Amino acid sequence: MEVLKTILPVIVMLAIGMLARRKKLIAREGVDAMKSVVVNITLPAVLLNAFATTRYTLMDVVIPLMMFAVCLAAWALGKAAARLLRMPSRFVPFLTTGFEAGMLGYALFNMLYGSARTAEFARIDLGQVLFVFTAYKLLLGLEGREKARPGALLKEMALSPIILAIVCGVLLGATGLYRALEPSGAAGLISACADFVAAPTSAIILLAIGYDLVLGDIPWLNTLKVVGVRFAIMMLLRLALVAVLGWLWPRAGLGAAVNVMFILPPPFVLPVFADDADQRVYVSSALSVSTLVAILGFGVLAAFGG
């Protein structure tokens, strides 16, 4: 029953999303608006509170750099696997790296471990967020033979509500300002407002994902091939990361965050860069199946206590 209490809400919200699409209860524009609310309002509130309440050490500088390196390694391994297995799509390396933490990871982590531990996941997430907003987009542009514009990229990154929330949260936490405000009660007011805004994040995310789960037209052979390659790469890099973290900080307790992060699908933004209909179907199919794998992984983690 305890496991069902964690898994069943996920299944129910995914089912409601699928039903909403099938019965046309919500239009595509409505789902896109929901995603915008999450990315621009509710998720930044989650991140602001998580980083503001974190106590910062050297680990909080090193771990994001390690995660950035992990994402680069995953991209390189995906590129090598594409050549070795003769997978022609230029998107294969981008399907084997990056993590959809914003639209899925935080929802699953909080359902498993509660919002009190969100800072653990945010600590692991920071490096891959920086990777997706910088190297990932730059590499996508180079692969598409587009002219990379570093200025526009930096502007987009700087104005992103997610990045702004992380920066504000880090400033509040790392400078000690949040703790200094605790005696007056102002820190509690900040957290209360952030928690209220962040409350619907998980439900909205899962409904939107359920709405987008269309399995009828998936080219299963090619899709399972790239999903299998990603899974193998993620498990290999997870073992390496856990070993290094265990050596450097044996009592950090980041295993739960790492486990959730490494079952996640690639960034959901990827189909936007697919340059023809066949490539869009290929990328969208891989994201859909990777999402199902993540939900199954979530069930396994829930069953075995994370």
Long-range contacts (C-beta under 8 A, 24 or more apart in sequence): 3-302, 3-303, 6-111, 6-112, 6-302, 7-298, 7-299, 7-302, 9-111, 9-206, 10-108, 10-111, 10-206, 10-295, 10-298, 13-202, 13-203, 13-206, 13-207, 13-210, 14-206, 14-207, 14-209, 14-210, 14-213, 14-295, 15-210, 16-207, 16-210, 17-206, 17-207, 17-208, 17-209, 17-210, 17-211, 17-212, 17-213, 18-210, 18-211, 18-213, 20-207, 20-210, 20-211, 21-210, 21-211, 21-212, 21-214, 26-211, 31-207, 31-208, 31-211, 31-212, 34-204, 34-207, 34-208, 35-103, 35-208, 37-204, 38-102, 38-103, 38-201, 38-204, 38-205, 38-208, 39-102, 39-103, 39-161, 39-162, 40-161, 41-161, 41-197, 42-197, 42-198, 42-199, 42-200, 42-201, 42-204, 43-102, 43-106, 43-162, 43-165, 43-198, 43-201, 44-161, 44-162, 44-164, 44-165, 45-165, 45-193, 45-194, 45-195, 45-197, 45-198, 45-201, 46-106, 46-110, 46-115, 46-118, 46-194, 46-198, 46-201, 47-122, 47-162, 47-165, 47-166, 47-169, 48-165, 48-166, 48-168, 48-169, 48-172, 48-194, 49-118, 49-169, 49-190, 49-191, 49-194, 49-195, 49-198, 50-118, 50-119, 50-121, 50-122, 50-169, 51-119, 51-122, 51-165, 51-166, 51-168, 51-169, 51-170, 51-172, 51-173, 52-168, 52-169, 52-172, 52-173, 52-178, 52-187, 52-190, 52-191, 52-194, 53-119, 53-173, 53-178, 53-191, 54-119, 54-122, 54-123, 54-169, 54-173, 55-173, 56-170, 56-173, 56-174, 59-123, 59-248, 59-249, 59-252, 60-123, 60-174, 62-248, 63-123, 63-124, 63-126, 63-127, 63-245, 63-254, 64-123, 64-126, 64-127, 64-130, 65-127, 66-127, 66-241, 66-244, 66-245, 67-124, 67-125, 67-126, 67-127, 67-128, 67-131, 67-241, 68-127, 68-128, 68-130, 68-131, 68-135, 69-127, 70-127, 70-128, 70-237, 70-240, 70-241, 71-97, 71-98, 71-127, 71-128, 71-131, 71-132, 71-135, 71-136, 72-97, 72-131, 72-135, 73-237, 74-98, 74-233, 74-234, 74-237, 75-135, 75-136, 75-139, 77-233, 77-236, 77-237, 78-229, 78-230, 78-233, 81-229, 81-233, 85-225, 85-229, 87-222, 87-225, 87-226, 87-229, 89-226, 89-279, 89-282, 89-283, 90-143, 90-144, 91-270, 91-273, 91-274, 91-279, 91-282, 91-283, 92-226, 92-229, 93-139, 94-136, 94-139, 94-140, 94-143, 94-266, 94-270, 94-273, 95-226, 95-230, 95-266, 95-270, 95-283, 95-286, 95-287, 95-290, 96-226, 96-229, 96-230, 96-233, 96-234, 96-266, 97-131, 97-136, 97-266, 98-128, 98-131, 98-132, 98-136, 98-266, 98-267, 99-125, 99-128, 99-261, 99-262, 99-264, 99-265, 99-266, 99-267, 100-264, 100-265, 100-266, 100-267, 100-268, 100-291, 101-125, 101-128, 101-129, 101-261, 101-264, 102-129, 102-162, 103-205, 103-208, 103-209, 103-268, 104-205, 104-209, 104-264, 104-265, 104-291, 104-294, 105-260, 105-261, 105-264, 106-201, 106-202, 106-205, 107-201, 107-202, 107-205, 107-206, 108-260, 108-264, 108-294, 108-298, 109-256, 109-257, 109-260, 110-201, 110-202, 111-202, 111-298, 112-256, 112-260, 112-298, 112-301, 112-302, 112-306, 113-256, 113-306, 115-195, 115-198, 117-256, 120-253, 120-254, 120-256, 120-257, 121-257, 121-260, 121-261, 122-166, 123-254, 123-257, 124-254, 124-257, 124-258, 124-261, 125-261, 126-166, 128-261, 129-162, 129-163, 129-166, 132-267, 133-157, 133-160, 133-163, 136-267, 140-273, 144-273, 144-275, 209-291, 212-288, 213-288, 213-291, 213-292, 214-288, 215-288, 217-281, 217-285, 218-285, 218-288, 218-289, 219-281, 219-282, 219-285, 222-282, 222-285, 223-282, 223-285, 223-286, 223-289, 224-289, 226-286, 227-286, 227-289, 227-290, 227-293, 230-266, 230-290, 231-293, 234-262, 234-263, 235-262, 237-262, 238-262, 255-306, 256-306, 259-301, 259-306, 260-298, 260-301, 263-293, 263-294, 263-297, 263-298, 263-301, 264-294, 265-290, 265-291, 265-293, 265-294, 266-290
